[in-house]
Amino acid sequence: MAMRNPLLLSCLVLALAACSSTERAAAPPQTMQVDLKRYQGTWYEQARLPMFFQRNCLESEANYDVREDGNIDVTNRCKEKNGEWNEAHGIAEPQVPGRTDKLWVRFDNWFSRLAPGLTKGEYWVLYHDAEYKVALVGHPERKYLWLLSREREVDSAGREALLKIAHERGYDTRELVWRGTPQS
């Protein structure tokens, strides 16, 4: 049976092309295993994709501490627009035993106590350098992205390298909110 409507045929071809590109874009990003002992400590956020929980943050930092049970205590701090520091505590655990590239993170708040199974966030380590001085962390569906460093400031070469890797992992870096900049 031949297609007689060229507009319908064009729409069908476009729809199929959109489906195939969506499947490619939906492939999860590449991750890296992490030596948790080396990863622990303080990381300073250089930039992030906009997100509700950090909408008032001008500066953010995270501190990770490996526990005896192999999980990680997480303390996130955020300096808000009014100059006050806000803090959140949580626990991270491997999504797959023995793997350290993909973690579940659950913060201690009223909602997580009410519905613990619904409040686990996916924390994927996309990249870290050999010295554990810079890292990229994101969400598998590319909803979130953080560019992190051990220093409060990263030089332009380090920033460009992180941006390049984030882009290679499929993240849109055009919307990044940089440290010290209010989220719009």
Secondary structure, 3 states (H helix, E strand, C coil): CCCCCHHHHHHHHHHHHHHHHHHHHCCCCCCCCCCHHHHCEEEEEEEECCCHHHCCEEEEEEEEEECCCCCEEEEEEEEECCCCEEEEEEEEEECCCCCCCEEEEEECCHHHHHCHHHCCEEEEEEEECCCCCEEEEECCCCCCEEEEECCCCCCHHHHHHHHHHHHHCCCCHHHCEECCCCCC
